Amino acid sequence: MEARTHQDDSVEKVRFPDDNKLKILLGEYDGNRKLIEKLRKVKLHARGGSISISGNTHDRGLVRNLLVQLYGIIEKGYPVYSTDIDYAHRILSENSSADLESIFLDTVFISSKKKMITPKSLAQKSYIDSIRTHDMVFGIGPAGTGKTYLAMAMAVGALLEKSVNRIILARPAVEAGERLGFLPGDLSEKVNPYLRPVYDALYDMMDFERVSALISKGIIEVAPLAFMRGRTLNDSFVILDEAQNTSSEQMKMFLTRLGFGSKTVITGDVTQTDLPPGKISGLVEAESILKGIEGIRFVYFSEIDVVRHRLVQDIIRAYNHLNRKKTTANIE
């Protein structure tokens, strides 16, 4: 796409050669245009195959970059939705030189519902690239940043491509102290409250019947972390979710299960541990002692990577600000 720009002191005009693709860019009932005007202090006017951008120099430049890159993505056949506008704006606000095409067109997995799973932020792109190239990856950051969901998509993709023979998904049942015998019901009833989010992600990617069949055959295993003890996991894609709730001993046990031909992804939020006061998180300890080891990669997410409602970003940012104030007060 060759976008031609006419610029004066307050208005920049960008020409888009294909009217149909321009309509997709603007969105149904100009929804995408209105969203961009909310995100930045600009006014957009579309006429005759061109968009005029009025506003301050910085905002005009960012919006021009946003429009031109999104138009290029539309030319490649990718349908741009309002959520994509939001994600793209976040990415370019963080790094104006970011290549949206390399992020949005990097297909991680296509679900049974024909939903294309792709990264939506720079950190998510770094995360999936790291999983492709490293045998052990830690994804650390707040909830809602796609750490577990993307790892699951990578695992399901690897299973279907036959690069691994099975998927193992584990979570610490910390609220029960891993003492599952004290809970009522059979084993599945005892562990389901802790593993429900993992099942939900699986069912979002594969048909219910297929997931059930793979679980019954042991090809997909969803289990509390305590069930990993004493095993060696070969030719497997292993995911440990909510790893901030592991103890030091549990984390060491889990990390040393890795066998030949396997990958493991460990996810967690070090600010949201449910461990008893004074007990060190296995994830925090692993972060401090494993950095620098070849083959292990740490990827960090922040509120800017949250792929939930926009308010979630602001809530996380507010709590982070509160925590910094508390830390400063304690130091003083």
Residue pairs with C-beta under 8 A, 6 or more apart in sequence:
1 16
1 17
1 68
1 71
1 72
1 75
2 17
3 14
3 15
3 16
3 67
3 68
3 71
4 14
4 15
5 12
5 13
5 14
5 15
5 64
6 12
6 13
7 13
10 54
10 55
11 52
11 53
11 54
12 52
12 53
12 54
12 60
12 61
12 64
13 50
13 51
13 52
13 53
14 50
14 51
14 53
14 64
14 67
14 68
15 49
15 50
16 22
16 25
16 49
16 50
16 51
16 71
17 49
18 75
19 49
21 71
21 74
21 75
22 46
22 49
22 51
22 71
24 74
24 79
24 80
25 32
25 67
25 70
25 71
25 74
25 80
26 32
26 33
26 46
26 51
27 33
27 34
27 35
27 80
27 82
27 85
30 46
31 82
32 80
32 82
32 85
33 44
33 46
35 82
35 85
35 86
36 42
36 44
36 63
36 66
36 67
36 85
36 89
37 43
37 44
39 85
39 86
39 89
40 55
40 59
40 62
40 63
40 89
41 55
41 56
41 59
42 53
42 54
42 55
42 59
42 60
42 63
43 53
43 54
43 55
44 51
44 52
44 53
44 63
45 51
45 52
45 54
46 52
51 67
53 60
53 63
53 64
53 67
54 60
55 63
61 96
62 89
62 92
62 93
62 96
65 92
65 96
66 85
66 88
66 89
66 92
69 88
69 92
69 99
69 100
69 101
70 80
70 84
70 85
70 88
70 100
72 100
72 101
73 80
73 100
73 101
73 104
73 105
74 80
76 101
76 105
78 104
78 105
83 120
84 104
84 120
86 310
87 120
87 121
87 307
88 100
88 104
90 121
90 304
91 98
91 100
91 103
91 121
91 122
92 98
92 100
94 122
94 304
95 122
98 122
102 125
103 118
103 119
103 120
103 121
103 122
103 124
103 125
104 118
104 119
104 120
105 118
106 118
106 119
106 125
106 128
107 116
107 117
107 118
108 117
108 118
108 119
108 128
108 150
108 153
108 154
108 157
109 117
109 153
109 154
109 156
109 157
109 205
110 116
110 117
111 117
111 204
111 205
111 206
112 205
112 206
112 207
112 210
113 204
115 204
117 149
117 150
117 153
117 205
119 125
119 127
119 128
119 146
119 150
120 146
120 305
120 307
121 145
121 146
121 301
121 304
121 305
121 307
122 305
123 141
123 145
123 299
123 300
123 301
123 302
123 304
123 305
124 145
124 146
124 150
124 301
124 305
126 299
127 137
127 139
127 146
127 147
127 150
127 299
127 301
128 150
128 154
130 137
130 297
130 299
131 137
131 150
131 151
131 154
131 263
131 265
132 154
133 297
134 263
134 295
134 296
134 297
135 258
135 262
135 263
135 264
135 295
135 296
136 255
136 258
136 263
136 264
136 265
136 266
136 295
136 296
136 297
137 151
137 263
137 264
137 265
137 266
137 296
137 297
137 298
137 299
138 243
138 265
138 266
138 267
138 283
138 286
138 287
138 290
138 296
138 297
138 298
138 299
139 147
139 148
139 151
139 265
139 266
139 267
139 268
139 299
139 301
140 147
140 267
140 268
140 269
140 270
140 283
140 287
140 298
140 299
140 300
140 301
141 147
141 269
141 300
141 301
141 302
141 305
142 269
142 271
142 272
142 301
142 302
142 303
142 306
142 316
143 269
143 272
144 306
144 307
144 308
144 312
144 316
145 301
145 302
145 305
145 306
145 307
146 301
146 305
146 307
147 267
147 268
147 301
148 197
148 198
148 201
148 239
148 241
148 267
149 201
151 239
151 265
151 267
152 169
152 198
152 201
152 202
152 205
152 239
153 205
154 237
154 265
155 164
155 167
155 169
155 237
155 239
155 265
156 167
156 202
156 205
156 206
158 164
158 167
158 237
158 263
159 165
159 166
159 167
159 219
159 220
159 237
164 235
164 236
164 237
164 261
164 262
164 263
165 219
165 235
165 236
166 218
166 219
166 220
166 221
166 235
166 236
166 237
167 219
167 220
167 221
167 236
167 237
167 238
167 239
168 220
168 221
168 223
168 228
168 233
168 236
168 237
168 238
168 239
169 195
169 198
169 202
169 220
169 221
169 222
169 223
169 238
169 239
169 241
170 222
170 223
170 224
170 225
170 227
170 228
170 238
170 239
170 240
170 241
170 254
171 194
171 195
171 198
171 224
171 225
171 240
171 241
171 242
172 178
172 194
172 224
172 225
172 226
172 242
172 243
172 245
172 246
172 250
173 180
173 191
173 194
173 224
173 225
173 226
174 242
174 245
174 274
174 275
175 194
175 274
176 182
176 183
176 190
176 194
178 224
178 225
178 226
180 187
180 190
180 191
180 224
180 226
183 189
183 190
184 190
191 223
191 224
192 199
194 224
195 222
195 223
195 224
197 241
198 222
198 241
199 211
199 222
202 211
202 220
202 222
203 211
206 214
211 220
214 220
215 221
215 222
225 240
225 246
225 250
225 254
228 253
228 254
228 257
229 253
231 257
232 257
232 259
233 257
233 258
233 259
233 262
233 264
234 259
234 260
234 261
234 262
235 259
235 260
235 261
235 262
236 259
236 261
236 262
236 263
237 262
237 263
237 264
237 265
238 257
238 258
238 262
238 263
238 264
238 265
239 264
239 265
239 266
239 267
240 246
240 254
240 264
240 265
240 266
240 267
241 267
241 268
242 267
242 268
243 251
243 266
243 267
243 268
243 282
243 283
243 286
244 268
244 269
244 270
244 272
244 273
244 274
244 275
244 281
244 283
244 284
245 268
245 273
245 274
245 275
245 281
246 254
246 281
246 282
246 283
247 275
247 279
247 280
247 281
247 282
248 280
248 282
248 285
249 282
250 282
251 282
251 283
251 285
251 286
252 282
254 266
254 282
255 264
255 266
255 286
258 264
266 283
266 286
268 281
268 283
270 281
270 283
270 284
270 287
271 319
271 320
271 323
273 281
273 284
275 281
287 298
290 296
291 298
303 312
303 313
303 314
303 316
303 317
303 320
304 313
306 312
306 313
306 316
